[in-house]
Amino acid sequence: MATFLYKLGRFAFRRRHFVALFWVALLTLAGVGAASAPAAGSTSFSIPGTEAQKAFDLLEQRFPGMSADGATGRVVFKAPAGEKMTDADNKATVEKTVKELADGSEVVSVADPYQAHAVSKNGTVAYASVKYKVAGMELKDASRDALKEAAQDARHAGLTVEIGGDALQAGAEPGAAGEVVGLAIAAVVLVITLGSLVAAGLPLLTAIIGVGIGVSTITVLAKALDLGDTTSTLALMIGLAVGIDYALFIVSRYRSELAEGRDREEAVGRAAGTAGSAVVFAGLTVVIALAGLSVVNVPMLTKMGLAAAGTVVVAVLIALTMIPALLGYAGRKVKATGEKRRKSAAGTPEKPGLGARWASFVIRRPAAVLLLGVVGLGTIAVPATQLELGLPDDGSQPTSTTQRRAYDLLSEGFGPGFNGPLMIVVDAKDSDAPRAAADKVTDGIKGLKDVATVTPAVFNKAGDTATITVIPGSKPSSVQTEDLVHAIRDQGAGIKADTGAKVLVTGTTAMNIDFSQKLNDALIPYLGLVVGLAFLLLIAVFRSILVPLKAALGFLLSVLAALGAVVAVFQWGWLGGLLGVEQTGPIMSMMPIFMVGVVFGLAMDYEVFLVTRMREAYVHGETPGQAVVTGFRYSARVVAAAAAIMIAVFGGFITSSESMIKMIGFGLAIAVFFDAFVVRMAIVPAVLGLLGKKAWWLPKWLDRAVPNVDVEGEGLKTLGDGDAKDSDSDPDEERELVRA
C-alpha cells in the first residue's frame, strides 16, 4: 500500500492542475445539484420490529387517513387570574381565534375547545388542535405566520397563549456562531503546529471542499432517500473534523521528510506513502464504525451513519490527492519542520521536544501513570451507571420557547401525562365478540397504577379494530409511564387467550420507549461487530495482538468516561448553566450507541497515527522504550493538534438551539479530550513501557496469515530518495526548459 500511495502522491504533485480541477469541478457539480434539489420535507421515523411500530402500521391499514403525516398545532389558552376560559369574553376570543385559524389554505381542521371538551376541569386552561395537510417541515411560512398572528391577537385580548405541536418545527440549526469559532480555533492551532499561514490553510481548504461535496450530495439525495437535517449536520461535524486532521497528518509528515533533505516531490511521495497509509486505515476504522450503525436496524440511524461514512471517504480521498497537489502549488512556502529553529540555533545540539520529554517521563514511571489515568477516567465514568434514556420532546425545550410553555400549561391544566398519551390498539379481527374484548381491555387498564384517564373504545368502520386513549398520571419521560406501558402489554397476553383479540400499545411515548429498548439491545452486538472488525484491521496495521487489544480497552474507558460526563451535565445539571443547558432530563436514546460508533473511529485515528510511528522506529532497530519516545517526538505534537481541532469543531455545536445537537457536540468533544490526552498520550505509552518487546509479539502462524500492508513504508526503501533538484516548478515548464 505504501508504494501505491507513494506513486499516487507523486502523480498528484506533478499533475496538480488536473487534480485540483477535478475536485473543484466535483464541488461545483455537487453545489449546483444541491441548489436545484427539491426541498427534502419531513423525514419518517420508524422502528421496525417493535410493538409500537406494528400498531402504527395496523392503524394505517384499518383506519385509513387516521395516521396521516400532517403537522399538528396546539394553541393553548390560559385565562387571566380570577377568570375562567368559560367566561363569555374569553370564550368569544377563543372562538374568534379558531375561526381565524380555519381560514388557512393548508389547514384541514380546527377543533373548537368547547365542542371537543378540551377545557380543564378547573376551567383555567383550554386548547385548540389545528391539523394541517402537510408535515411540519413542509409548511409554508405563511401558515406558520398565520398561526403566530392568531395567537398574538388572542394575547392582545388578555389571554395567555402558547403554541405546541410540530407546526412550528424548523430545521435544526447547529449554531453558526459556535461553528465559526470552532473553525477559527482550528486555524490558530494549525498555524501554531505547521508554522505558516499557507501550510495551515491547506487542511482547512481541503476539509471545506470535502464537507462541501459531502453535504451537497446529501442535500441532492435528501428527498429521494428521506434524509433529515440531522443527517447533514452529522456529516458536517464529522467531515470537518477528520478532513482537517487527515490533511494535517500528511502535511506534517511532508515537512518532516523535507527536514531529512529530500526534494519536494520525493517528500510528497513519502508523506503519502507513510502518513497516507495511516490515513487510509484510520479512515477505514471510522467508516466501519459509522456504517456499522446499520446493524441497529433503525432506518434513521442507518442513513445518518452511511451519509457520514461517505463524507469520511471523501475526506480520505481528498487528503491523499488534493493535499499533494496543493503542496505542489505552495512550493517553498511550506517549509521543513524546524527550519527556522535550526537557522537560529545553528551549531547547538537540538533539545528534545515536550512530546519526547513526556514520553521519557512515562516510560520511567509507567505503573503510576497507568494507575492515575485508569482511576481518573473510572471516577468520571461513575455517573454513567445512573444513565436514563429517552427522546427529546417539548418538555426538554428551553423555557424561553413557546413550545415548552405550551407543554407546561397543558401539564398544569390536564395533568403531567396529558403531553404523552398512550394509544391502545385492539385488533379484534379474530375475536368472536370485538366490543366485549375492547371493554375488557378498558376495564383492565383502569385498574392499573398511574392511570389518569381512559377514553371509551372507538371502532373502525369494519368493526374489527378499536383504539383506546390512555392518559398516564406521570410525565411522558418518567419511569412510572414506562412501567405503565409494560403493564398494559403484560395484560395483553391474558386478553388474547380469553378473547382472541391482540392488544398493542403505540403513540409517541410508546415509540420512544421501544426505541430506547431497541438501541439498548443492539449496543453489545454493535460494539462486538465494530471492535472486532477494527481489531482485525489493527492486527494487520501493527502486526501485534496486544497493541490492538490495548487500543480497544482504552477506547472503552474513554467512552464510558465521556458518557459519565454527559450524564452529569445533561441529566444531573452539573455545569449546565455554563454550557447553556436550560433543561435537564433523560439522555437521548441514540447517544450511547452513536458515541460508541463515532468515538471509536476517532480514537483509532489517534492510535494509528501515534503508534505507527513507534512501530516504524521499532522495526528500524530501536528498543521498545526508545521507539515510544521516538513516536512521541514525531507524532505527539501533531496528534495533540488534531485532537484540539476536533474538540474545537465539535465544541462549536454546543451552541446549537437543538438539545440533540448540543448533546452530541459536547459528548464527542469531551470524548476526544479523554481519549487523546489521557488514553493515547498517557495510558498507551505506560502500557507499552510495561509490556516492552511483548507489545509487538505476533504468533508466527498469524504473522504468515496476515497480509503485509506496510504502513511503516518499508517498501519505500527500495525507491530512490530522488536527486537534489527541487521539484517546485510545473512539469510542463520543466519540459520547455529541457527543449531550450
C-alpha positions in Angstrom: 0.0 0.0 0.0 2.8 2.4 0.9 4.3 2.1 -2.6 0.9 2.7 -4.3 0.2 5.7 -2.2 3.8 7.0 -2.8 3.2 6.9 -6.6 -0.3 8.4 -6.2 1.2 11.3 -4.1 3.9 12.0 -6.7 1.4 11.8 -9.5 -0.9 14.3 -7.8 2.1 16.6 -7.2 3.2 16.5 -10.8 -0.3 16.7 -12.3 -1.6 19.2 -9.7 -3.6 21.2 -12.3 -5.6 18.1 -13.3 -6.2 17.0 -9.7 -7.2 20.5 -8.5 -9.6 20.9 -11.4 -11.2 17.5 -10.8 -12.1 18.3 -7.2 -13.2 21.9 -7.9 -15.4 20.6 -10.7 -16.9 17.9 -8.4 -17.6 20.5 -5.7 -19.2 22.8 -8.3 -21.4 19.9 -9.7 -22.5 19.0 -6.2 -23.2 22.6 -5.3 -25.3 23.2 -8.4 -27.2 19.9 -7.7 -27.9 21.0 -4.1 -29.1 24.4 -5.1 -31.6 23.0 -7.6 -32.6 20.0 -5.5 -36.2 19.8 -4.3 -36.9 20.5 -0.6 -36.5 17.4 1.5 -39.5 17.9 3.6 -40.1 15.9 6.9 -38.4 12.6 7.5 -40.3 9.5 8.5 -39.5 7.8 11.8 -39.9 4.1 12.1 -38.6 1.3 14.3 -39.0 -2.0 12.5 -39.9 -5.0 14.7 -41.2 -3.1 17.7 -44.8 -3.4 19.0 -45.3 0.4 18.7 -44.4 0.3 15.0 -46.6 -2.8 14.4 -49.5 -1.0 16.0 -48.8 2.2 13.9 -48.8 0.1 10.7 -52.0 -1.6 11.7 -53.7 1.7 12.3 -52.8 2.8 8.7 -54.4 -0.3 7.4 -57.6 -0.4 9.5 -58.1 3.4 9.9 -57.3 4.9 6.5 -56.2 8.5 6.8 -56.0 8.4 10.6 -52.2 8.2 10.7 -51.6 11.0 8.1 -48.3 12.8 8.5 -49.8 16.2 8.5 -48.5 18.7 11.1 -50.4 19.4 14.3 -50.5 22.7 16.2 -51.9 23.0 19.7 -52.9 26.6 20.6 -53.1 26.6 24.4 -55.1 29.3 26.2 -55.0 30.3 29.8 -57.4 32.7 31.5 -56.2 35.7 33.5 -56.1 35.3 37.2 -59.5 35.1 38.8 -61.2 34.3 35.4 -62.1 31.1 33.6 -62.0 30.1 29.9 -65.7 29.6 30.0 -66.4 33.3 30.7 -68.2 35.0 27.9 -65.4 37.3 26.8 -62.7 34.6 26.9 -64.9 32.2 25.1 -65.6 34.8 22.4 -61.8 35.4 22.0 -61.1 31.7 21.6 -63.9 31.2 19.1 -62.6 34.1 17.0 -59.1 32.6 17.1 -60.5 29.2 16.0 -62.2 30.9 13.1 -59.0 32.8 12.0 -57.0 29.5 12.2 -59.6 27.7 10.0 -59.1 30.1 7.1 -55.5 28.9 6.4 -55.0 27.3 2.9 -53.1 24.3 4.4 -55.4 23.8 7.4 -57.5 20.6 7.3 -59.5 21.1 10.5 -59.5 23.1 13.8 -61.1 21.5 16.9 -63.0 24.1 18.9 -62.1 23.6 22.6 -65.7 23.9 23.8 -67.0 21.3 21.4 -64.1 18.9 21.8 -64.2 19.0 25.6 -60.7 20.5 25.6 -61.2 22.7 28.7 -59.5 21.8 32.0 -61.7 20.8 35.0 -60.9 24.0 36.8 -61.7 26.0 33.7 -58.5 27.9 33.5 -56.8 26.2 30.5 -58.1 25.2 27.1 -56.6 24.2 23.8 -57.5 24.1 20.1 -55.9 21.5 17.9 -55.1 22.5 14.3 -54.5 19.8 11.7 -52.6 20.6 8.5 -52.4 18.9 5.1 -48.6 18.8 5.1 -45.8 17.9 7.6 -44.3 20.5 9.8 -41.1 20.8 7.8 -43.2 21.4 4.6 -45.5 24.1 6.0 -45.3 27.4 4.2 -44.1 30.4 6.1 -47.5 32.0 5.6 -49.2 29.2 7.5 -46.7 29.5 10.4 -47.1 33.3 10.4 -50.9 32.9 10.4 -50.7 30.6 13.4 -48.5 33.0 15.3 -50.6 36.0 14.4 -53.8 34.3 15.6 -52.1 33.6 18.9 -50.9 37.2 19.2 -54.4 38.5 18.6 -55.7 36.4 21.5 -52.9 37.7 23.7 -53.9 41.3 22.9 -57.4 40.3 24.3 -55.8 39.5 27.6 -55.3 35.7 27.4 -52.0 33.8 27.9 -51.5 31.9 24.6 -48.7 29.5 23.7 -48.3 27.1 20.7 -47.2 23.5 20.9 -47.0 20.6 18.5 -44.8 20.3 15.4 -46.4 23.1 13.3 -43.7 25.5 14.2 -41.0 22.9 13.6 -38.0 24.2 11.7 -34.7 22.7 10.6 -32.0 22.0 13.2 -29.6 24.9 13.5 -26.1 23.7 14.5 -25.1 27.0 15.9 -23.4 29.0 13.2 -21.5 31.3 15.6 -20.1 28.4 17.5 -19.2 26.6 14.3 -17.2 29.7 13.1 -15.5 30.0 16.5 -14.5 26.3 16.3 -13.0 26.8 12.8 -11.2 29.9 14.0 -9.6 27.9 16.9 -8.7 25.1 14.4 -7.0 27.7 12.2 -5.0 29.0 15.1 -3.9 25.5 16.2 -2.9 24.7 12.6 -0.8 27.9 12.3 1.0 27.1 15.6 1.6 23.4 14.6 2.6 24.0 11.0 4.4 27.3 11.4 2.9 29.2 8.5 -0.4 30.6 7.2 0.0 28.8 3.9 0.6 25.4 5.5 -2.2 25.9 8.0 -4.6 26.9 5.2 -4.2 23.7 3.2 -6.0 21.4 5.7 -8.8 24.0 6.2 -9.2 24.4 2.4 -9.4 20.6 1.7 -11.7 20.0 4.7 -14.1 22.7 3.4 -14.0 21.2 -0.1 -14.7 17.7 1.2 -17.5 18.8 3.5 -19.0 20.9 0.7 -19.1 17.8 -1.6 -20.4 15.6 1.1 -23.2 17.8 2.5 -24.2 19.0 -1.0 -24.5 15.4 -2.1 -26.7 14.6 0.9 -28.9 17.6 0.0 -29.3 16.3 -3.5 -30.3 12.9 -2.2 -32.4 14.1 0.8 -35.8 13.9 -0.8 -35.3 10.6 -2.6 -33.7 8.9 0.4 -35.7 10.6 3.1 -32.7 12.2 4.8 -33.3 14.7 7.6 -31.4 17.8 8.8 -29.6 15.8 11.5 -28.0 13.7 8.7 -26.3 16.6 7.1 -25.4 18.1 10.5 -23.6 14.9 11.5 -21.8 14.7 8.1 -20.7 18.3 8.5 -19.5 17.7 12.1 -17.5 14.5 11.3 -16.3 15.7 7.8 -14.8 18.9 9.1 -13.0 17.1 12.0 -11.5 14.2 10.1 -10.9 16.3 6.9 -8.7 18.7 8.8 -7.0 16.0 10.8 -6.1 13.7 7.9 -4.7 16.6 5.9 -2.7 17.8 8.9 -1.0 14.4 9.3 0.1 14.3 5.7 1.3 18.0 5.6 3.2 17.4 8.9 4.9 14.3 7.5 5.8 16.1 4.3 7.6 18.8 6.4 9.4 16.1 8.3 10.6 14.5 5.0 11.8 17.9 3.8 13.8 18.1 7.0 15.5 14.9 6.1 16.9 16.6 3.0 14.6 15.2 0.3 13.3 17.2 -2.6 9.7 18.3 -2.6 8.3 15.7 -5.0 10.0 12.9 -3.2 8.9 14.3 0.2 5.3 14.4 -1.0 5.5 10.8 -2.2 6.9 9.5 1.1 4.4 11.5 3.1 1.6 10.0 1.1 3.2 6.5 1.4 3.6 6.6 5.2 1.2 9.1 6.8 -1.2 8.5 3.9 -1.3 4.7 4.8 -2.1 5.7 8.3 -4.9 8.0 7.0 -6.4 5.1 4.9 -6.6 2.8 7.9 -7.7 5.5 10.3 -10.5 6.3 7.8 -11.4 2.7 7.4 -12.0 2.4 11.2 -14.2 5.5 11.2 -16.2 4.1 8.2 -16.6 0.7 9.8 -17.9 2.4 13.0 -20.3 4.7 11.2 -21.6 2.1 8.6 -21.9 -0.4 11.4 -24.8 1.6 12.8 -26.9 -0.2 10.2 -26.9 -3.3 12.4 -29.2 -1.5 14.8 -32.0 -1.7 12.2 -33.3 1.8 12.7 -33.6 3.4 9.3 -32.9 7.0 10.5 -29.7 5.9 12.3 -28.6 3.8 9.3 -28.9 6.8 7.0 -27.1 9.1 9.3 -24.2 6.6 9.6 -23.9 5.9 5.9 -24.0 9.5 5.0 -21.3 10.4 7.5 -19.2 7.5 6.3 -19.5 8.7 2.7 -18.2 12.1 3.8 -15.3 10.4 5.6 -14.4 8.5 2.4 -14.3 11.8 0.5 -12.1 13.3 3.2 -9.6 10.5 2.8 -9.5 10.7 -1.0 -9.0 14.5 -0.8 -6.2 14.2 1.7 -4.4 11.6 -0.5 -4.7 13.6 -3.7 -5.6 17.3 -3.2 -3.1 17.8 -0.4 -0.1 16.7 -2.6 -1.4 18.9 -5.4 -1.7 21.9 -3.2 1.7 21.3 -1.8 3.0 21.5 -5.4 1.4 24.9 -5.8 2.7 26.1 -2.4 6.3 25.3 -3.3 8.8 26.7 -0.8 6.1 28.5 1.2 5.7 25.3 3.2 9.0 24.8 5.0 10.7 21.9 6.5 10.0 21.0 10.2 12.2 23.1 12.5 13.8 25.1 9.6 13.6 28.4 11.4 14.7 26.9 14.7 17.7 25.3 13.1 18.8 28.6 11.4 18.6 30.5 14.7 20.3 27.8 16.7 22.9 26.6 14.2 25.7 24.6 15.9 23.8 24.0 19.1 22.5 20.5 19.9 18.8 20.1 19.4 16.8 19.8 22.6 14.1 17.1 22.9 10.6 18.5 22.5 7.8 18.4 25.0 6.4 15.1 23.5 9.7 13.3 23.8 10.2 14.6 27.4 6.7 13.5 28.4 7.2 10.0 26.8 10.5 9.6 28.7 8.8 10.5 31.9 6.0 8.0 31.3 8.5 5.2 30.4 10.3 5.8 33.7 7.1 5.7 35.8 4.6 3.6 33.7 2.7 1.9 36.6 2.0 5.2 38.4 0.8 7.0 35.1 -1.3 3.9 34.2 -3.0 3.8 37.6 -3.7 7.5 37.7 -5.2 7.5 34.2 -7.4 4.5 34.8 -8.6 5.6 38.2 -9.3 9.2 36.9 -11.3 8.1 33.9 -13.1 5.4 36.0 -14.2 8.1 38.5 -15.6 10.3 35.8 -17.4 7.3 34.4 -19.3 6.7 37.6 -22.4 8.8 36.6 -22.9 6.6 33.6 -24.2 3.9 36.0 -27.3 6.2 36.5 -27.9 6.7 32.8 -31.6 7.2 31.9 -32.5 7.2 28.2 -35.3 8.9 26.3 -36.1 11.1 23.3 -36.5 14.8 23.5 -40.0 16.4 23.4 -41.4 19.8 24.0 -40.7 19.3 27.7 -37.0 19.3 27.0 -37.1 22.6 25.2 -35.8 25.8 26.8 -38.4 27.6 28.9 -37.9 30.6 26.6 -39.7 28.7 23.8 -43.5 28.8 23.2 -43.5 25.0 22.7 -42.1 24.5 26.2 -44.6 27.0 27.7 -47.5 25.3 25.9 -46.3 21.9 27.3 -46.2 23.3 30.8 -49.7 24.9 30.5 -51.2 21.6 29.3 -49.5 19.8 32.3 -50.9 22.4 34.6 -54.4 22.2 33.3 -54.8 18.5 32.4 -52.1 16.7 34.3 -48.4 15.8 33.6 -49.3 12.7 31.5 -51.5 14.7 29.1 -48.5 15.5 26.9 -47.7 11.8 26.4 -50.9 9.9 25.8 -50.8 6.2 25.0 -52.8 4.8 22.2 -54.1 1.2 22.7 -54.9 -0.7 19.6 -57.3 -3.7 20.0 -57.0 -6.0 17.0 -60.3 -8.0 17.3 -60.4 -9.4 13.9 -60.0 -13.0 15.2 -62.4 -12.3 18.2 -66.0 -13.6 18.3 -67.0 -10.5 20.4 -64.9 -7.5 19.4 -66.8 -5.0 21.6 -66.7 -7.2 24.6 -62.9 -7.6 24.1 -62.4 -3.9 23.9 -64.5 -3.4 27.1 -62.3 -5.9 28.9 -59.2 -4.1 27.8 -60.6 -0.8 29.0 -61.6 -2.2 32.4 -58.2 -3.9 32.8 -56.3 -0.6 32.1 -58.5 1.3 34.6 -57.3 -1.0 37.3 -53.6 -0.3 36.7 -51.4 2.1 38.7 -50.6 5.6 37.4 -53.6 5.8 35.0 -55.3 9.3 34.9 -57.9 8.8 32.2 -59.1 6.1 29.8 -61.4 7.1 26.9 -64.1 4.8 25.5 -63.1 2.5 22.7 -63.5 3.9 19.1 -64.0 1.2 16.4 -63.3 1.5 12.7 -66.0 1.0 10.0 -65.3 -2.7 9.7 -65.8 -3.1 13.5 -62.8 -5.3 13.9 -60.3 -2.8 15.4 -60.6 -0.3 18.2 -58.5 2.5 19.6 -58.4 3.5 23.3 -56.6 6.6 24.5 -54.9 6.3 27.9 -53.6 9.4 29.8 -50.9 8.4 32.3 -50.7 10.1 35.6 -47.0 10.9 35.2 -45.0 12.8 32.6 -44.0 11.0 29.3 -40.3 10.6 30.2 -40.9 9.1 33.7 -40.2 5.6 34.9 -43.8 5.3 36.0 -45.1 5.9 32.5 -42.6 3.3 31.1 -43.8 0.8 33.8 -47.5 1.5 32.7 -46.7 0.7 29.1 -45.1 -2.6 30.1 -48.1 -3.4 32.5 -50.6 -2.9 29.6 -48.6 -5.1 27.4 -48.4 -7.8 30.1 -52.2 -7.8 30.3 -52.4 -8.3 26.6 -51.3 -11.9 26.8 -54.2 -12.9 29.1 -56.7 -10.9 27.0 -55.6 -12.7 23.8 -56.0 -16.1 25.5 -59.5 -15.2 26.7 -61.0 -13.3 23.8 -58.6 -13.9 20.8 -58.0 -10.1 20.5 -54.5 -8.7 20.3 -53.6 -5.6 22.4 -50.9 -3.3 21.1 -49.6 -0.1 22.6 -48.4 2.8 20.4 -48.2 6.6 20.4 -45.2 8.9 20.7 -44.4 7.9 24.2 -44.5 4.1 23.5 -42.4 4.6 20.3 -39.8 6.4 22.4 -39.7 3.6 25.0 -39.4 0.9 22.3 -36.7 3.0 20.5 -34.6 3.2 23.7 -35.0 -0.5 24.3 -34.1 -1.4 20.8 -30.9 0.6 21.0 -30.0 -0.9 24.4 -30.4 -4.4 23.0 -28.3 -3.6 19.9 -25.4 -1.9 21.8 -23.5 -5.1 22.7 -23.8 -6.7 19.3 -22.8 -3.4 17.6 -19.9 -3.0 19.9 -18.7 -6.5 19.2 -19.0 -6.1 15.5 -17.2 -2.8 15.2 -14.5 -3.5 17.8 -14.0 -7.0 16.3 -13.6 -5.7 12.7 -11.3 -2.9 13.8 -9.3 -5.3 16.0 -8.6 -7.5 12.9 -7.7 -4.4 10.9 -5.3 -3.1 13.6 -3.6 -6.5 13.8 -2.7 -6.0 10.1 -1.5 -2.5 10.8 0.6 -3.1 13.9 1.4 -6.8 13.4 0.7 -7.3 17.1 -2.0 -8.8 19.3 -1.6 -6.8 22.5 -1.4 -3.3 20.8 -4.9 -3.6 19.2 -6.3 -5.1 22.4 -4.9 -2.2 24.4 -6.3 0.2 21.9 -9.8 -1.3 22.2 -9.8 -1.4 26.0 -8.5 2.2 26.2 -11.4 3.3 23.9 -14.0 1.6 26.2 -12.5 3.5 29.1 -12.7 6.9 27.3 -16.2 6.4 26.0 -17.5 5.4 29.5 -15.9 8.5 31.0 -17.5 10.6 28.2 -20.9 9.1 28.9 -20.4 9.8 32.6 -19.7 13.5 31.8 -22.8 13.7 29.6 -25.0 12.3 32.4 -23.5 14.7 34.9 -24.2 17.7 32.6 -27.4 16.9 30.8 -29.2 14.6 33.2 -27.9 16.0 36.6 -27.3 19.6 35.5 -23.7 19.9 36.7 -22.2 22.9 34.8 -25.4 23.1 32.9 -25.6 26.9 33.2 -22.1 27.3 31.8 -22.9 25.2 28.8 -26.4 26.6 28.1 -28.3 23.5 29.3 -31.6 25.0 30.4 -33.5 21.8 30.9 -32.1 18.5 32.3 -33.7 15.2 31.6 -33.1 11.7 30.2 -30.1 11.3 27.8 -31.1 11.0 24.1 -31.7 7.3 23.4 -29.2 7.1 20.5 -26.4 8.9 22.4 -24.6 5.8 23.8 -24.6 3.8 20.6 -23.9 6.9 18.5 -21.0 7.9 20.7 -19.6 4.4 20.6 -19.6 4.4 16.8 -18.1 7.9 16.2 -15.7 8.0 19.1 -14.3 4.5 18.3 -13.4 5.6 14.8 -11.8 8.8 16.0 -9.9 7.0 18.8 -8.4 4.6 16.4 -7.3 7.6 14.3 -5.0 8.7 17.2 -3.9 5.2 17.9 -2.9 4.6 14.2 -1.1 7.9 13.8 0.8 7.7 17.1 1.6 4.1 17.3 2.6 3.5 13.7 5.5 6.0 14.3 6.5 3.8 17.3 6.2 0.7 15.2 8.2 2.3 12.4 11.0 3.1 14.9 10.9 -0.4 16.5 11.1 -2.1 13.0 14.1 0.1 12.2 16.0 -1.3 15.2 15.2 0.9 18.2 14.5 -0.6 21.6 10.8 -0.7 22.7 11.3 2.2 25.1 13.3 4.3 22.6 10.6 3.6 20.0 7.9 5.0 22.2 9.9 8.2 22.7 10.6 8.4 19.0 6.9 8.0 18.2 6.1 10.9 20.6 8.9 13.0 19.2 7.5 12.9 15.7 3.7 12.5 16.3 2.7 13.8 19.8 2.6 17.4 18.7 0.5 16.6 15.6 -1.9 14.2 17.4 -2.4 16.9 20.2 -3.1 19.5 17.5 -5.5 17.1 15.7 -7.4 16.4 19.0 -7.5 20.2 19.7 -9.0 20.8 16.3 -11.6 18.1 16.7 -12.5 19.4 20.2 -12.9 22.9 18.7 -15.1 21.7 15.8 -17.3 19.5 18.0 -17.4 22.1 20.7 -18.8 24.7 18.2 -22.0 22.6 18.0 -22.7 23.1 21.8 -24.1 26.5 20.9 -26.9 24.9 18.9 -30.5 25.5 19.9 -31.3 21.8 19.3 -30.8 19.8 22.5 -29.8 16.7 20.5 -27.1 18.6 18.5 -25.8 20.3 21.7 -25.6 16.9 23.5 -23.8 15.3 20.6 -21.3 18.1 20.2 -20.5 18.1 23.9 -20.3 14.3 24.1 -17.9 14.0 21.1 -15.7 16.9 22.3 -15.2 15.5 25.8 -14.7 12.0 24.5 -12.0 13.2 22.1 -10.3 15.1 25.0 -10.3 12.0 27.2 -9.2 9.6 24.5 -6.4 11.8 23.0 -4.9 13.3 26.1 -5.5 10.7 28.7 -5.7 7.3 26.9 -3.4 7.8 23.9 -1.0 10.3 25.5 -0.7 8.7 28.9 -2.2 5.2 29.2 -0.8 4.0 25.8 2.9 4.8 26.4 2.5 3.5 30.0 1.2 0.1 28.8 3.8 -0.1 26.1 6.5 0.7 28.6 5.3 -2.1 30.9 5.0 -4.6 28.0 8.3 -3.9 26.4 9.0 -6.3 23.4 5.9 -8.3 24.3 3.8 -5.4 22.9 5.0 -6.3 19.3 4.6 -10.1 19.6 2.6 -11.9 17.0 2.4 -15.7 16.7 4.3 -17.0 13.7 1.3 -18.7 12.1 -0.7 -15.5 12.3 2.3 -13.5 11.0 2.3 -15.6 7.9 -1.5 -15.3 7.5 -1.8 -11.6 8.0 -1.1 -9.6 4.8 1.7 -7.1 5.0 0.1 -3.6 4.5 3.4 -1.8 5.0 2.1 1.2 6.9 5.7 1.9 8.1 6.8 2.4 4.5 9.5 -0.4 4.4 8.8 -0.9 0.7 9.9 2.7 0.1 13.5 1.8 0.9 13.8 0.3 -2.5 12.9 3.5 -4.1 15.5 6.2 -4.6 15.4 9.3 -2.4 15.3 11.4 -5.6 18.0 13.7 -6.7 19.0 17.1 -5.3 16.8 19.1 -7.5 13.7 20.8 -6.1 10.5 19.9 -7.9 8.6 23.2 -7.3 8.3 24.0 -10.9 5.4 22.9 -13.1 6.3 19.7 -15.2 5.3 21.5 -18.4 7.7 24.3 -17.6 10.5 21.8 -17.0 10.0 20.2 -20.4 10.1 23.6 -22.1 13.5 24.2 -20.3 14.8 20.9 -21.5 13.9 21.6 -25.1 15.5 25.0 -24.8 
